[in-house]
Amino acid sequence: MALETRKRLGRGLDALLGDYPIAAVEAAPLPDASRRTVPVGSIHPNPRNPRREFLERDLEDLAASIRAHGIVQPIVVRPMAGPREGYEIIAGERRWRASQLASLHEVPVHIIEVSDREALELAIVENVQRSDLNPVEEAMGYQALMSEFGYTQADLGATIGKSRVHVTNTLRLLKLPRAVLSRLESGELSAGHGRALITAPDPEKLARVVVDKGLSVRETEKLAQTAPETLPAVRSRAPAEKDADTRAVEQELSEHLGLSVDLRHRAAGKGEIRISYSNLEQLEALCRKLRA
């Protein structure tokens, strides 16, 4: 694929769908035969989809919303040939999974014709633009484009609309031990923490300290220059069991907001509420509810 085309793909799925941004394409009916309703069973996940983590609670929340309001945004797919006839997902696997939980028999789709390489490009671009990938998924997606389709880091930067430095730093995370990568995938550590840990003599030990102490990226960078034996001890602690009242409040807030809620109550009436969202659309909906 020519570099000019790769740069164009950096805009996201709208590069192949025309001049509409993907949100607009998915949200509104188009005068196009490629938009239709198909059986859920005829749709298959893309084995190259860089996104691997789908939290069960988030899927259940989305399924509840789909039962109440249906699917607002069509799933973007491409036709499949061979023994698995049907459609392969390019964007919208989370909606497809939630639709099955909601017991839907048919879902709206937008069908486009793309190659394997373009399908992987678009899956990565769309997830990166929506901030749906954790750092490890993003790095593995970049690595797949390089190993399967001969991309350079400069090509990747042009494709996804990121700097070459961003691509390089993201790929470097794959050098970390599996135990540290798991913490990046779960969200215990940020990409910034991961980059700092790469230079540490013992990344696994320092990662445990960072999570235990709640250290910032800057603090992690400083400790990465020290010997492992000088690191502070990690406390062994079990998570406190939440009482029935706390769980009830969490459930009530979760049902009202349609999002996962984590209530952490401390002594003297203090505490914090953590509300998890999976994409910008959920964040915007949350902001509207909080302003109402």
C-alpha positions in Angstrom: 0.0 0.0 0.0 1.4 3.4 -0.9 2.4 5.7 1.9 -0.1 8.3 0.8 -2.9 5.7 1.3 -1.5 4.8 4.7 -1.5 8.4 5.8 -5.1 8.6 4.7 -6.0 5.6 6.8 -4.8 7.5 9.8 -8.1 9.3 9.8 -9.8 6.1 10.8 -12.6 4.1 9.2 -13.9 7.3 7.5 -10.9 6.8 5.1 -12.7 3.9 3.5 -16.3 5.0 4.2 -16.1 8.4 2.7 -16.1 11.8 4.3 -18.1 10.9 7.3 -16.4 10.3 10.7 -17.0 6.8 12.0 -19.3 8.0 14.8 -21.5 9.7 12.2 -21.5 6.8 9.9 -22.5 4.3 12.6 -25.1 6.6 14.3 -27.2 7.6 11.3 -28.8 5.6 8.5 -27.0 6.0 5.2 -28.5 5.8 1.7 -26.3 2.9 1.0 -27.0 -0.8 0.3 -24.1 -1.8 2.5 -26.0 -0.9 5.6 -28.4 -3.7 6.6 -29.5 -6.0 9.4 -28.1 -9.5 9.6 -28.4 -12.5 12.0 -26.0 -12.4 15.0 -24.9 -15.9 14.2 -23.6 -14.9 10.7 -21.0 -12.5 12.3 -17.6 -13.7 13.4 -14.9 -11.9 15.4 -11.7 -10.9 13.7 -8.8 -13.1 14.9 -6.5 -10.2 14.2 -8.4 -7.8 16.4 -5.8 -6.1 18.6 -8.3 -5.8 21.4 -8.3 -8.9 23.6 -9.8 -7.7 26.9 -13.6 -7.5 27.2 -14.6 -7.0 30.8 -17.7 -9.1 31.7 -19.3 -6.4 33.8 -18.9 -3.8 31.0 -20.5 -6.2 28.5 -23.4 -6.8 30.9 -23.9 -3.0 31.3 -23.9 -2.6 27.5 -26.3 -5.5 27.1 -28.7 -3.9 29.5 -28.5 -0.7 27.5 -29.1 -2.6 24.2 -32.1 -4.3 25.7 -33.6 -0.9 26.5 -32.5 1.1 23.5 -31.2 -1.3 20.8 -27.9 -0.9 19.0 -27.4 2.8 18.1 -24.2 2.3 16.2 -24.0 -0.4 13.5 -21.2 -3.0 13.6 -18.7 -2.5 10.8 -18.0 -5.8 9.0 -16.5 -7.2 5.8 -17.8 -10.3 3.8 -16.2 -13.6 4.5 -15.7 -16.4 1.9 -15.0 -20.1 2.3 -16.3 -22.5 4.9 -17.2 -19.7 7.4 -19.5 -17.7 5.2 -20.9 -14.6 6.8 -19.2 -11.4 8.0 -16.0 -10.6 9.9 -16.0 -7.8 12.4 -13.8 -4.8 11.7 -15.1 -2.4 14.4 -17.7 -3.2 17.1 -16.9 -6.5 18.6 -17.9 -5.3 22.0 -21.3 -4.4 20.7 -21.6 -7.8 19.0 -20.7 -9.6 22.2 -23.2 -7.6 24.3 -25.9 -8.2 21.6 -25.5 -11.9 22.3 -25.9 -11.4 26.0 -29.0 -9.3 25.3 -30.3 -12.3 23.2 -30.7 -10.3 20.0 -31.3 -12.4 16.9 -30.3 -9.7 14.4 -28.0 -6.6 14.5 -27.4 -3.6 12.2 -24.1 -3.7 10.2 -22.2 -1.5 7.8 -20.5 -3.7 5.2 -17.2 -2.7 3.5 -14.8 -4.5 1.2 -11.2 -4.5 2.5 -8.1 -6.7 2.5 -6.6 -8.5 5.5 -4.1 -5.7 5.8 -6.6 -3.0 5.6 -8.9 -4.8 8.1 -6.0 -4.9 10.7 -5.1 -1.3 10.0 -8.6 -0.1 10.5 -9.1 -2.2 13.7 -6.0 -0.7 15.2 -6.8 2.8 14.1 -10.4 2.7 15.3 -9.4 1.3 18.7 -6.5 3.7 19.1 -8.8 6.7 18.3 -11.4 5.5 20.8 -8.7 4.7 23.4 -10.1 1.2 23.6 -6.8 -0.6 23.7 -4.6 -1.2 26.7 -0.8 -0.5 26.1 0.0 -4.2 25.5 -2.8 -4.7 23.0 -1.7 -1.5 21.1 1.9 -2.8 21.0 0.9 -6.2 19.8 -1.3 -4.7 17.1 1.7 -2.6 15.9 3.9 -5.7 16.0 1.4 -7.7 13.9 1.5 -5.0 11.1 5.2 -5.1 11.1 5.7 -8.8 11.1 2.8 -9.8 8.8 2.8 -6.9 6.3 6.4 -5.5 6.5 5.5 -2.1 8.0 8.3 0.1 9.2 7.8 2.2 12.4 7.6 5.3 10.2 4.8 3.7 8.1 3.0 2.8 11.3 3.2 6.4 12.6 1.7 7.7 9.3 -1.1 5.0 9.4 -2.3 5.6 12.9 -1.7 9.3 13.1 0.9 9.0 15.9 4.6 10.1 16.1 7.3 7.6 15.3 8.5 8.1 18.9 5.1 7.0 20.2 5.3 3.9 18.0 8.8 3.1 19.2 8.0 3.6 22.9 4.9 1.5 22.6 6.7 -1.4 20.9 9.4 -1.3 23.6 6.8 -2.4 26.2 6.8 -5.9 24.7 10.4 -6.3 26.1 8.9 -6.4 29.7 8.4 -9.7 31.5 5.0 -11.3 31.2 4.1 -10.5 34.8 4.6 -6.8 34.2 2.7 -6.9 30.9 -0.3 -8.4 32.9 -0.3 -5.4 35.2 -0.3 -3.1 32.1 -3.2 -5.0 30.7 -5.2 -4.8 33.9 -4.6 -1.1 34.2 -2.6 -1.4 37.5 0.3 0.3 35.6 0.2 2.9 32.9 2.2 3.0 29.7 4.5 5.6 31.3 5.2 3.3 34.2 5.9 0.5 31.7 8.5 2.6 29.8 10.2 3.5 33.1 10.3 -0.2 34.1 12.1 -1.3 30.9 15.4 0.2 32.3 15.0 -1.3 35.8 17.4 -4.1 36.8 14.4 -6.1 38.1 11.2 -4.9 36.4 8.9 -7.4 38.2 10.1 -6.4 41.7 9.8 -2.7 41.0 6.4 -3.2 39.4 5.2 -4.7 42.7 6.5 -1.8 44.6 4.9 0.8 42.2 1.5 -0.8 42.6 1.8 -1.3 46.3 3.0 2.3 47.0 0.9 3.9 44.2 4.0 5.6 42.8 3.9 8.1 40.0 5.8 7.7 36.7 8.5 10.2 37.9 9.0 8.3 41.1 9.2 5.0 39.2 11.9 6.5 36.9 14.0 7.4 39.9 13.7 4.0 41.5 14.5 2.3 38.2 18.0 3.5 38.6 18.5 1.9 41.9 19.6 -1.7 42.8 16.8 -4.2 43.4 18.0 -4.8 47.0 17.5 -1.2 47.9 13.8 -1.1 46.9 11.2 -0.7 49.7 9.5 -3.8 51.0 6.1 -4.7 49.5 3.3 -5.1 52.0 1.3 -8.3 51.9 -2.4 -7.2 52.1 -5.7 -8.8 51.3 -8.4 -6.6 49.8 -11.0 -5.5 52.4 -14.3 -7.1 52.1 -17.1 -4.6 51.3 -20.2 -4.6 53.5 -23.7 -5.2 52.2 -24.6 -1.4 52.3 -21.5 -0.5 50.2 -22.3 -3.1 47.6 -26.0 -1.9 47.5 -24.9 1.7 46.8 -22.5 0.5 44.1 -25.3 -1.5 42.5 -27.7 1.4 42.6 -25.2 3.9 41.1 -24.2 1.3 38.4 -27.8 0.8 37.3 -28.5 4.6 37.2 -25.3 5.4 35.3 -25.1 2.3 33.1 -21.4 2.0 34.1 -19.2 0.0 36.5 -18.9 1.8 39.9 -16.4 1.1 42.6 -17.1 2.7 46.0 -14.2 2.8 48.4 -15.4 3.9 51.9 -12.8 4.8 54.5 -12.9 5.9 58.1 -14.4 9.2 59.3 -17.0 9.2 56.5 -14.3 9.7 53.8 -13.8 7.8 50.6 -13.9 7.9 46.8 -16.1 6.7 43.9 -14.5 5.3 40.7 -16.6 5.1 37.6 -15.2 3.1 34.7 -16.0 3.8 31.1 -14.8 2.0 28.0 -15.0 4.7 25.3 -15.5 8.4 24.7 -19.2 7.9 24.0 -19.8 6.5 27.5 -17.8 9.4 29.0 -19.9 11.9 27.1 -23.1 10.2 28.3 -21.8 10.2 31.9 -21.0 13.9 31.7 -24.5 14.7 30.5 -26.0 12.8 33.4 -23.8 14.6 35.9 -24.6 18.0 34.5 -28.4 17.3 34.5 
